Amino acid sequence: MLDLKNIYKTFNTGTINEKHALNGLNLHLDPGDFVTVIGGNGAGKSTMLNAISGVWPIDSGAIVINGADVTALPEYKRAAYLGRVFQDPMLGTAAQMEIQENLALALRRGKKRTLRWGITGEEREKYHELLKTLDLGLEDRLTTKVGLLSGGQRQALTLLMATLTKPALLLLDEHTAALDPKTAAKVLEISDRIIEEEKLTALMVTHNMRDAIAHGNRLIMLKDGRIILDIGGAEKKSLTVEDLLAKFASVAGEDLDNDRMLLN
Amino acid sequence: MLNIILGAVALGSLWAVMTMGVYITFRLLDIADLSVEGTLVTGAAVGAVHITHGGNPWVATILALFAGLVCGAVTGLLHTKLKIPALLSGILTMIALYSVNLRIMGRANIALLNVPGVFTPLEKLPFMPWLAAHGIMTKNVAILICGVLVCLVVGLFLYWFFGTELGSAIRATGNNQQMVRAQGVNTDTMILLGLMLSNGLVAMSGALIAQNQSYADVQMGTGSIVIGLASVIIGEVLFGTKSFRRTLLSLTLGAITYRIIIALVLKAGMAANDLKLFTAITVAICLALPQIKSWWAKLKGGKK
């Protein structure tokens, strides 16, 4: 499904800010895997997702999605395979366009843009039904400009957009981090439901250990640009925060001292 | 007085085409594209040369449109492929076009006296003698009819185009490039298309303006970006942006209002040489309005 083979990425090469963000990263996902990704600041979580999305080219290694080597493809071409939700609610939608226009843009992900009408009546009905499932009252505001929505509403909409055309891989990059706890829980619930219903393969980065344990069928932890923990199956199901901390200490040879991760 | 206003309205309807072009870059793509200062002249030059060589004035106007598309493509390629900042790309094209425009014309200006323009046949409409008998300048009426016609066609085209999948993607690019790439659209291509369309309209407007004033001059583009911006802002503020249809109408009315204001201040005795200063100050104030408002609110809040 997804194969990351020995990926390296260094930022600001040759300067005092040189940062080895990805250091021989390897990852294999099976179809239907829902993997949560944790790690401290600068561990390479977001960098990994950006490498998959093709935001910038990687230094070496290979990225294979569904058997196709996408390493050399530009970001907009890889979009055919990927549904993406970003940490910043502003990034996933076009603020000055209507809800239905945003959805229409997403419905055509990976397809060529033609001179056909940008949105059809049939689509509108589909959007109405889909927005209803979010239970946020957006179904009656199809022509509202997205800029008028709250952060939570925008993230839920982005999630819907990312999965409107079934993606080979769904990438969630700390997509609830900028939301208040209640809204975050709601958006997570929606994410869970969509992933299950559509049987999606997904990577979800989070800084919240409890969320990482509660969701998905597999958990990986990154440190210094590589995977240091990979827990799946029954072990993942019975995992606790204490287990995770103990495992981290034994693998990394140091205690996990990241307040942001621990205090959640 | 009536003739002065009529003349201003007629001229405004020709500048409205240019205003729609400026709107595409300034509002939809969120780029201040200075190349229009050059493309306006390119359009005028191409149109004038074709007409003085005995060509059809409508064909001349369409040729100007195509010349504008090419100019826009140059700015677009400088910006997207060579990664030169948009503002600088526009300036480079503008400067380069100064020489190109002189080459096209062969000299600094071309007179279009005693040659047919797009307005000429309209001056022979049956009701024209009646208007003339009532002291109305028929030339202005002909220009106005022509301008409104062109605005209608261009407006309808833009309304259709920005409603299509491709047009929607261009609009979204001005909003959020990251999102548009994530939806599988090449943002470079969208910016390129937007700049081409914008400059095409500006050049077409240039050809019409040259026919109206009966000459094309290599200097006629100076300050046109500011006039375009002024028209966009005046239109948006006075006539609203509720829907895209409404916005297109507002842009046309904005360009006309700008011309009426200019006609009135000239009539009131302002020296023509001071016009550009006047326009620049007006635009600066309009662009600063949000900031001025927030200062004003602070000032009022502080006193309480």
Contacts between the chains, C-beta under 8 A, distances in Angstrom:
chain1	res1	chain2	res2	distance
A	53	B	182	7.3
A	74	B	186	7.6
A	75	B	181	4.8
A	75	B	182	7.7
A	76	B	180	7.9
A	76	B	181	4.6
A	76	B	184	5.5
A	76	B	185	5.8
A	76	B	186	4.9
A	76	B	187	7.1
A	77	B	184	7.2
A	79	B	181	6.7
A	79	B	182	5.6
A	79	B	183	6.1
A	79	B	184	3.5
A	79	B	185	7.9
A	80	B	184	5.6
A	82	B	182	7.5
A	84	B	182	4.8
A	86	B	178	7.5
A	90	B	176	7.6
A	91	B	176	6.8
A	91	B	178	5.3
A	91	B	179	6.4
A	92	B	179	5.8
A	92	B	182	7.5
A	93	B	176	7.0
A	93	B	179	6.1
A	94	B	171	7.5
A	94	B	172	4.3
A	94	B	175	3.7
A	94	B	176	5.0
A	94	B	179	5.9
A	94	B	180	7.5
A	95	B	175	5.8
A	95	B	176	7.0
A	96	B	171	7.8
A	96	B	175	5.2
A	97	B	168	7.6
A	97	B	171	6.4
A	97	B	172	6.1
A	97	B	175	6.3
A	101	B	168	6.0
A	101	B	172	7.8
A	102	B	172	7.9
A	104	B	165	7.9
A	104	B	168	6.7
A	105	B	168	6.1
A	105	B	169	6.7
A	105	B	172	5.6
A	105	B	180	7.4
A	105	B	183	5.1
A	105	B	185	7.8
A	106	B	183	5.7
A	108	B	165	6.0
A	108	B	183	7.2
A	108	B	184	7.6
A	109	B	182	7.9
A	109	B	183	4.8
A	109	B	184	4.7
A	110	B	184	4.5
A	111	B	184	7.2
A	113	B	164	7.9
A	113	B	165	4.3
A	113	B	166	4.5
A	113	B	168	7.8
A	113	B	169	4.8
A	113	B	185	6.3
A	114	B	164	7.2
A	114	B	165	5.4
A	114	B	166	6.6
A	115	B	161	7.8
A	115	B	164	4.8
A	115	B	165	7.3
A	115	B	166	5.9
A	116	B	164	6.3
A	116	B	165	5.7
A	117	B	163	6.1
A	117	B	164	6.2
A	117	B	165	7.6
A	118	B	163	5.5
A	118	B	164	5.4
A	118	B	165	4.9
A	118	B	167	6.6
A	118	B	168	3.9
A	119	B	168	7.6
A	161	B	183	7.8
